[in-house]
Each structure stands twice: as C-alpha cells, then as structure tokens.
Amino acid sequence: MKITGISTATKADEDLDWEVVIVGGGPAGMTAAIYTARYGLKTLLLESAVLGGAQATSPAIENYPGFKFITGIDLASRMKEQVQATGAKIREITEVKSITRANGNSGDFILETRRGNYTAKAVIFATGGGHRRLNAPGEEEYTGRGISYCATCDGPLFRNKKVVVIGGGNTAAVEAVYL
Ligand SMILES: Cc1cc2nc3c(=O)[nH]c(=O)nc-3n(C[C@H](O)[C@H](O)[C@H](O)COP(=O)(O)OP(=O)(O)OC[C@H]3O[C@@H](n4cnc5c(N)ncnc54)[C@H](O)[C@@H]3O)c2cc1C
C-alpha cells in the first residue's frame, strides 16, 4: 500500500465523509470498528479478502476467553456479527491500494480501492503481520494440520507428541522453551 501526502486520487460520488476508515478486517480491525462505532463515529471497515484475518485459517482456537474450543472461522463470523450490530459498515474484497490527502497535507484522507475511493477524517491501520515462511514443499498444504507458526496458540494441541522447531534465532528458542 502506498501512502503519500500528495493528492492524486479523485473523489467518488459515494462513500465520502467517513469519520473513521479502518484498513484490515482481522481481530484488531474488527475490535477497532466496535469501539469507534459504539463511540458514535461513522465507521467503515475495509478488508481486502473476507473478514476474519489470520485466525480464520485456524482449525482450533483454545486460548480465547469465553470459548473452550472454537474454530477460527466460527470466531471470525461471531466477531463480524458483533461489528455489524454496531452499525459500522463493512466492505469486503476491497483492498486499499493507496492513501493520499486532499488539500495538500491538511484535508481528509482519500483511500483508493478498485471499488472506488473513500474519504475519512481518520484512518486506522490494522493490516496485521505475516509469518516468515520456509517455502518448503507441503508447508502450505499442512499449515493448520500439523504445521504451526505460534507455540502459545497451537502448542497444547500437540501435547505428548514430538515436535520440531525450525529456526535458530531468539523466537525459535523462546518457542522451544515454551513447548
Ligand atoms: C494458522 C493460524 C492459527 C492461529 N491460531 C491462533 C490461536 O489459536 N490463538 C490465537 O490467539 N491466535 C492465533 N493465531 C494468530 C492470530 O490469528 C493473529 O494474532 C491475529 O489474527 C492478528 O490479528 P490482526 O487483526 O492484527 O491481523 P490479521 O488477522 O493478519 O488481519 C489483518 C487483515 O488486514 C487485511 N489487509 C491487509 N492489507 C490490507 C489492505 N491494503 N486493504 C485491506 N485489507 C488489508 C488482511 O487481509 C487481513 O484480513 C493464529 C494464526 C494463524 C495463521
């Protein structure tokens, strides 16, 4: 995503004048939407895929208070229902391509997407992070079915089993100690 202070985007006729636009519909973005909408701010949540974020790929979540066990998809859809109930608007399959500002650096933010432009007084980034992948054969196929990137999330699912930690840095050492 490109962020500049130069106004290059043009305003569309619709979807202008949001008080807050949140970029990213994972748990962080959905939480932000619940807060800003409940606070009475006109809120729009933009997500490049469907709401849920990284958790939605998890077959089992056992460390979220209130749920002894829930699949990532189910947790994501409950979060989405909660966002909808606040009145915040959601646009899925809407990737933010660039952000500029009207009137030089002093005007509203203009968020450019393939579905049009949106303007906002404030923008919250909740675009998440990514894991550094090994790019080994089978890695993608078995992610969530034996391959994991988070010991505190998934370690207990492999209790009494032999696990291998790949990596030699601080994070790998911390995960190995935890496991
Ligand atoms: C397989 C797996 C299992 C997991 N299991 C657990 C678990 O059991 N317990 C636990 O606590 N955590 C677990 N996690 C971690 C948890 O999913 C993450 O900590 C959490 O999703 C982070 O939330 P986030 O909202 O910050 O980011 P993300 O979930 O990464 O959400 C960011 C969102 O932003 C969107 N986005 C990015 N760029 C743009 C853009 N330009 N325009 C619009 N949208 C954009 C992305 O599509 C994404 O949906 C797991 C993660 C994975 C991958």
The ligand as an ORCA input file, in Angstrom:
! r2SCAN-3c Opt
* xyz 0 1
  C      -2.958    -20.909     11.363
  C      -3.071    -19.850     12.464
  C      -3.523    -20.236     13.707
  C      -3.652    -19.300     14.720
  N      -4.128    -19.731     15.911
  C      -4.285    -18.839     16.910
  C      -4.816    -19.260     18.173
  O      -5.163    -20.428     18.361
  N      -4.917    -18.331     19.151
  C      -4.504    -17.031     18.963
  O      -4.629    -16.226     19.892
  N      -4.004    -16.608     17.776
  C      -3.872    -17.477     16.768
  N      -3.323    -17.057     15.588
  C      -2.840    -15.691     15.481
  C      -3.983    -14.716     15.205
  O      -4.691    -15.170     14.073
  C      -3.385    -13.348     14.968
  O      -2.709    -12.924     16.124
  C      -4.483    -12.311     14.673
  O      -5.238    -12.727     13.544
  C      -3.867    -10.965     14.382
  O      -4.946    -10.077     14.132
  P      -4.773     -8.732     13.309
  O      -6.154     -8.183     13.131
  O      -3.736     -7.882     13.940
  O      -4.147     -9.158     11.890
  P      -4.684    -10.159     10.782
  O      -5.501    -11.230     11.379
  O      -3.490    -10.521      9.981
  O      -5.661     -9.246      9.913
  C      -5.186     -8.255      9.029
  C      -6.208     -8.108      7.918
  O      -5.865     -6.971      7.119
  C      -6.182     -7.260      5.774
  N      -5.410     -6.352      4.927
  C      -4.053     -6.293      4.801
  N      -3.716     -5.304      3.927
  C      -4.892     -4.743      3.512
  C      -5.196     -3.682      2.607
  N      -4.233     -2.997      1.955
  N      -6.506     -3.358      2.396
  C      -7.499     -4.027      3.057
  N      -7.254     -5.047      3.919
  C      -5.968     -5.391      4.154
  C      -5.790     -8.726      5.613
  O      -6.467     -9.327      4.515
  C      -6.232     -9.306      6.955
  O      -7.553     -9.841      6.904
  C      -3.240    -17.952     14.521
  C      -2.768    -17.565     13.258
  C      -2.689    -18.484     12.240
  C      -2.205    -18.040     10.871
*
